[in-house]
Amino acid sequence: MDNESTGSGFHVGALLTDTDGNRVRAHQPHIFAHNGTYYMFGAARVGMHSDGAPGVIHVYESTDLYQWRFGGVALDTHSERVARPSMLGRNPLTNQFVLWVKGAGLGRCAVAATPRGPFVQQHPCGEEPGRDQIHDTALGAGDMQAYRDPRSDRAFLFYASSSTEQSNEWYLMVLELDAQWTGLKGTPPYRCAGWREAPAPFYSSLTGHNYLWTSGTSGWDANEATVYRRSAGEDLGMPRGGVYETGHPWWDGELPFNTGFGGWSGLALLENPCCVADAQQGPQPLDTFDSQGSHVLPLGVRDDATGAERFLYMGDRYEHFIDTVEGGRYVFLPLEVLVDGTVVLFLVERWSLHQWPSVATAGARALISNAAPSSNHARFPLLPSTLTSSLGRLPVQSTA
């Protein structure tokens, strides 16, 4: 059986095994780079039928992002559910590495002396991060990701929350963490997007903007991704203008799809931003290439010809694996932020960091456009047919 990563590149949708030949169990993967090594954190178990241990976060190590050595259990929460780990890096005050995970309605934090762990769980944040102290309108924390703003070293928690206990109407919240990154700063959270989950924030040094990759709320079924952008220089810790909403966070009537709040603007207002680039038929909708995103990793590389900044998109393909012992397969795809701020995700069955794809080699791409909203699918302008770059060994950026 083909492997997702072969030692020289990625094979999208194939089974991913470690250097011992065992199936990788790191669902909703999150990759952290430190001192020349990549650390991939992920849940050992996903869904009800996969064969990993419940409540456990695994860690794998690599020097090239293709070959992964099993590093063992990074965190055991001794609970039935744990998901979506996110590594903030080494805190400058405590010198501890800080890891956040989604629990059963809880935000859980753990610390360790090294990025491989073992991590020691700190006190949970409660049903809703900060709900008891500062915000009484949201009822439970769903998908979440902790994020360190590289401009300031301040840390934030992006999380999905429902407006009522019975509601399926999830929206995304932003909450600032304390200086140790292990608790709450005490300022109110604010909404940044509606009807979205699976937040994956990232920063572009090219544009100076923070971005937020999100998924729709359709369970294990893949759906269209939407990316939001925060204006350069704006404080992530507060909504635009410094005004926090009070009272019920929803208004009467249907929430506009892909709406951004608090200074976050929706970039992709296409009906579905993930499309097959077909010259005859025009863009054909896909569901984020049959995946749900979990993390976007900056690679520290810009293309020589176009100036685009390169990232690694990672996510999970749940169907048709969620009811099997696998639970899901991993999707690693090339993502770019172009000089005009456009975000592009390529679909390539086989690719590598040193043979970066272009429109000429990619079967499809997602284009997150700066253009005004349109009720019709926009035709995508062609990127250059080739991308020339002599990268040599890809540098690893330490976020310590």
C-alpha positions as a printed Julia matrix, in Angstrom:
400×3 Matrix{Float64}:
   0.0    0.0     0.0
   1.27   3.49   -0.86
   2.34   5.7     2.0
   1.19   9.32    2.4
   4.83  10.41    2.73
   7.47   8.36    0.94
  10.72   9.84    2.22
  10.95  12.17   -0.75
   7.49  13.68   -0.93
   3.79  13.49   -0.11
   1.14  11.16   -1.56
  -2.24  12.68   -0.76
  -4.88  10.26    0.5
  -2.54   7.29    0.93
  -1.92   5.55    4.25
   0.69   7.26    6.44
   3.07   4.98    8.34
   5.98   5.78   10.64
   9.61   4.72   10.26
   8.8    1.38   11.96
   6.05   0.66    9.43
   3.19   1.25   11.86
   0.15   3.33   10.99
   0.48   6.91   12.24
  -2.14   7.78   14.83
  -2.07  11.59   15.04
  -5.5   12.82   14.05
  -6.09  16.55   13.56
  -2.32  16.98   13.16
  -0.42  20.03   14.35
   3.27  20.45   13.45
   5.75  22.47   15.49
   9.33  23.25   14.39
  12.14  23.52   16.91
  15.94  23.29   16.59
  15.98  21.45   13.27
  13.21  18.97   14.13
   9.52  18.9    13.29
   7.18  17.59   15.99
   3.75  16.39   14.85
   1.1   16.19   17.56
  -2.23  14.47   17.04
  -5.01  12.56   18.79
  -4.45   8.8    19.01
  -8.15   8.17   18.5
 -10.88   9.86   16.47
 -14.56   8.97   16.31
 -16.06   5.87   17.9
 -14.37   3.08   15.94
 -10.7    3.94   15.48
  -8.25   1.78   17.39
  -6.14   4.41   19.14
  -6.13   4.99   22.89
  -8.77   7.5    24.07
  -7.64  10.71   25.76
  -4.1   10.43   24.38
  -2.03  12.82   22.26
   0.82  11.22   20.3
   3.97  12.95   19.08
   6.03  12.05   16.01
   9.41  13.52   15.0
  10.88  14.29   11.58
  13.65  16.31    9.97
  12.05  16.5     6.52
   8.24  16.38    7.06
   8.07  13.09    5.12
   9.5   10.4     7.41
   8.04  10.32   10.91
   9.48   8.5    13.92
   7.06   7.67   16.71
   7.99   9.65   19.81
   5.42   8.12   22.15
   2.65   9.62   24.27
   3.05  13.37   24.6
  -0.03  13.79   26.83
  -2.45  11.41   28.52
  -5.5   13.3    29.77
  -7.08  10.16   31.31
 -10.35  11.16   29.69
 -12.57   9.71   27.0
 -12.12  12.53   24.53
  -9.23  14.67   23.41
  -8.65  16.3    20.04
  -7.01  19.12   18.1
  -3.68  19.66   19.89
  -1.88  22.94   19.3
   1.64  23.77   20.41
   2.44  27.37   21.36
   6.17  26.82   21.82
   8.42  27.68   24.75
   7.05  30.39   26.98
   9.69  33.12   27.58
   8.71  33.57   31.24
   8.48  29.94   32.4
  10.8   28.28   29.84
   8.14  25.57   29.52
   6.64  24.3    26.27
   2.88  24.85   26.28
   0.38  22.52   24.58
  -3.38  23.07   24.34
  -5.99  20.45   23.41
  -9.72  20.26   22.94
 -11.45  18.08   25.53
 -15.06  17.1    26.15
 -16.36  20.66   26.37
 -13.12  21.77   28.01
 -10.0   23.62   27.0
  -7.06  21.69   28.46
  -3.5   22.96   28.81
  -0.29  21.04   29.56
   3.39  21.95   29.95
   6.7   20.15   29.51
  10.42  20.86   29.57
  10.9   19.59   26.0
   8.66  19.62   22.92
   8.39  15.81   22.95
   7.0   15.8    26.49
   5.74  14.13   28.52
   3.33  17.02   29.13
   1.75  17.57   32.53
  -1.86  18.67   32.4
  -2.75  21.92   34.11
  -6.19  22.85   35.42
  -8.93  22.78   32.73
 -10.43  26.09   31.7
 -14.03  25.05   32.36
 -16.9   24.39   30.01
 -16.27  27.6    28.16
 -12.87  29.29   28.28
 -13.53  32.3    30.45
 -17.27  31.84   30.57
 -17.66  32.04   34.34
 -15.48  35.12   34.69
 -16.27  37.2    31.68
 -18.88  35.95   29.26
 -22.21  34.27   29.9
 -23.64  33.95   26.41
 -21.69  30.99   25.01
 -22.32  27.46   26.15
 -19.42  25.09   25.61
 -16.16  25.06   23.72
 -15.91  22.96   20.58
 -13.03  22.88   18.1
 -10.15  25.04   19.25
  -6.58  26.02   18.48
  -4.12  28.01   20.57
  -2.05  30.49   18.59
   1.01  32.58   19.34
   1.09  35.87   17.45
   4.71  36.04   16.19
   4.57  39.84   16.2
   4.14  40.13   19.95
   4.59  36.66   21.56
   1.08  37.05   22.98
  -1.04  33.9    22.87
  -4.7   33.49   21.97
  -7.3   30.74   21.94
  -9.57  30.44   18.91
 -12.55  28.2    19.66
 -16.0   27.29   18.38
 -18.98  27.95   20.62
 -22.72  27.47   20.32
 -25.31  30.13   21.04
 -27.62  27.75   22.94
 -27.35  24.27   24.4
 -29.64  22.89   21.7
 -28.22  24.96   18.86
 -26.12  23.74   15.98
 -25.2   27.34   15.17
 -21.5   27.49   15.96
 -19.46  30.64   15.8
 -15.75  31.25   16.37
 -14.44  33.18   19.35
 -11.05  34.72   20.17
  -9.77  34.86   23.74
  -6.4   36.12   24.94
  -4.31  33.92   27.26
  -2.17  35.11   30.16
   1.56  35.83   29.96
   2.4   32.21   30.85
   0.03  30.97   28.08
  -1.58  28.52   30.5
  -4.59  30.49   31.73
  -6.89  33.36   30.86
  -5.84  36.97   30.74
  -9.28  38.08   31.9
 -10.38  40.18   28.93
 -13.65  39.23   27.21
 -13.7   36.97   24.18
 -15.13  38.26   20.93
 -16.64  36.7    17.84
 -14.62  36.56   14.62
 -16.74  34.29   12.38
 -20.18  32.74   12.2
 -21.28  29.17   11.51
 -17.69  27.97   11.4
 -15.47  25.51   13.29
 -11.99  23.89   13.06
 -10.06  27.19   13.37
  -6.5   27.2    12.06
  -4.89  30.65   12.48
  -1.6   31.56   10.81
   0.5   34.64   10.12
   1.98  35.79    6.81
   5.24  37.69    7.09
   4.74  38.68    3.44
   1.51  40.61    3.97
   1.73  41.31    7.71
  -1.77  39.85    8.19
  -3.07  37.17   10.5
  -5.31  34.67    8.72
  -7.87  32.2    10.02
  -8.64  29.05    8.03
 -12.05  27.62    8.99
 -14.48  24.82    8.17
 -18.22  24.69    7.95
 -20.26  22.68   10.46
 -21.2   19.41    8.75
 -19.87  16.77   11.11
 -17.51  14.24    9.52
 -18.56  15.27    6.0
 -16.13  17.6     4.25
 -17.35  21.08    3.34
 -16.13  24.33    1.87
 -13.35  26.17    3.66
 -13.43  29.89    4.32
 -10.45  32.06    5.23
 -10.69  35.26    7.27
  -8.07  37.97    7.54
  -7.3   40.48   10.26
  -5.89  43.81    9.11
  -2.17  44.31    9.61
  -1.28  46.01   12.86
  -4.62  45.36   14.59
  -4.55  43.92   18.11
  -5.77  40.31   18.07
  -6.83  40.65   21.7
  -9.77  42.93   21.01
 -12.37  43.57   18.32
 -11.96  46.5    15.99
 -12.67  49.7    17.87
 -12.24  47.98   21.23
 -15.99  47.46   21.68
 -17.03  44.05   23.03
 -20.52  42.75   22.37
 -22.81  42.14   25.35
 -26.01  40.2    25.71
 -27.11  37.51   23.3
 -24.57  37.16   20.48
 -27.16  36.43   17.79
 -29.83  38.55   16.22
 -33.21  37.52   14.83
 -33.04  36.02   11.39
 -30.47  33.9     9.59
 -26.8   34.68   10.04
 -25.2   35.63    6.71
 -22.95  32.79    5.57
 -19.19  33.4     5.88
 -19.74  36.54    7.94
 -16.73  37.94    9.77
 -16.83  39.92   13.01
 -14.58  41.97   15.26
 -12.35  43.25   12.49
 -11.99  39.88   10.71
 -12.99  39.99    7.05
 -14.02  37.0     4.94
 -11.66  36.67    1.99
 -13.42  33.93    0.09
 -16.99  34.81   -0.66
 -17.3   32.33   -3.48
 -20.03  29.71   -3.14
 -17.24  27.22   -2.6
 -13.61  28.34   -2.68
 -12.19  24.88   -3.45
 -12.63  24.3    -7.13
 -11.23  22.24   -9.96
  -9.57  24.54  -12.47
 -11.23  23.35  -15.69
 -10.71  25.57  -18.74
 -13.89  24.32  -20.43
 -16.3   24.04  -17.51
 -14.9   26.71  -15.2
 -14.26  26.03  -11.53
 -16.06  22.93  -10.26
 -16.87  22.8    -6.55
 -15.09  20.44   -4.23
 -15.21  20.18   -0.45
 -11.78  21.52    0.51
 -10.39  18.6    -1.48
 -12.28  16.19    0.77
 -10.57  17.35    3.96
 -11.06  19.42    7.09
  -8.11  21.63    8.01
  -6.3   21.33   11.33
  -3.18  23.51   11.01
  -1.29  25.75    8.56
   2.5   25.67    9.06
   4.72  28.53    7.77
   7.69  27.07    5.87
   9.88  30.18    5.95
  10.27  30.15    2.15
   9.24  32.61   -0.56
   9.09  31.73   -4.22
  11.92  33.27   -6.26
   9.75  34.04   -9.27
   6.42  35.15   -7.78
   7.36  36.3    -4.28
   4.61  34.1    -2.81
   5.04  32.83    0.74
   4.77  29.06    1.21
   2.89  27.09    3.86
   1.99  23.48    4.56
  -1.75  22.84    4.93
  -2.65  19.78    6.96
  -5.97  18.19    7.74
  -8.01  15.0     7.96
 -10.05  13.04    5.43
 -12.71  11.34    7.53
 -14.95   9.76    4.93
 -14.9    6.82    4.31
 -12.61   6.03    7.24
 -14.41   7.39   10.3
 -16.3    4.12   10.86
 -13.17   2.0    10.5
 -10.13   1.35   12.73
  -8.25   4.05   10.81
 -10.68   6.81   11.74
  -9.28   9.08    9.05
  -6.36   9.76    6.75
  -4.07  12.76    6.64
  -3.97  15.38    3.92
  -0.85  17.51    3.42
  -1.14  20.11    0.66
   0.86  23.14   -0.54
  -0.63  26.53    0.33
   0.55  29.97   -0.74
  -0.11  33.56    0.22
   0.48  35.7    -2.85
   1.89  39.22   -2.84
  -1.62  40.69   -3.22
  -2.85  38.79   -0.15
  -4.65  36.05   -2.06
  -4.51  32.6    -0.46
  -4.12  29.59   -2.75
  -4.4   25.9    -1.85
  -3.18  23.37   -4.44
  -4.41  19.8    -4.9
  -1.57  17.58   -6.08
  -1.63  13.81   -5.68
   2.17  13.54   -5.36
   4.39  16.48   -4.53
   7.39  17.59   -2.5
   8.68  20.75   -0.87
  11.52  20.94   -3.37
   9.25  20.47   -6.39
   6.61  22.99   -5.45
   3.53  22.69   -7.69
   2.06  25.3    -9.98
  -1.25  25.53  -11.8
   0.34  23.6   -14.62
   1.11  20.64  -12.36
  -1.75  20.83   -9.84
  -5.01  19.08  -10.62
  -7.02  21.66   -8.7
  -6.62  24.6    -6.39
  -8.59  26.59   -3.89
  -8.4   30.33   -4.44
  -9.31  32.63   -1.58
  -9.79  35.94   -3.34
  -9.67  39.58   -2.29
 -12.41  40.29   -4.8
 -15.84  41.56   -3.78
 -18.49  38.92   -2.97
 -20.12  37.34   -5.97
 -23.09  35.02   -6.37
 -21.28  33.28   -9.23
 -18.1   31.25   -9.22
 -15.27  33.52  -10.26
 -12.81  32.38  -12.92
  -9.36  32.23  -11.5
  -6.5   34.2   -13.06
  -3.68  31.86  -14.01
  -0.54  31.82  -11.96
   2.8   31.34  -13.74
   3.03  27.9   -15.34
   6.28  27.16  -13.52
   7.71  28.14  -10.19
  11.48  28.33  -10.09
  13.21  28.02   -6.76
  16.42  26.39   -5.66
  15.71  25.64   -2.02
  18.34  23.12   -1.1
  17.55  21.9     2.4
  14.35  23.5     3.67
  15.17  25.61    6.73
  13.42  24.82    9.98
  12.23  27.88   11.88
  12.39  27.61   15.64
   9.5   29.21   17.47
  11.1   28.9    20.87
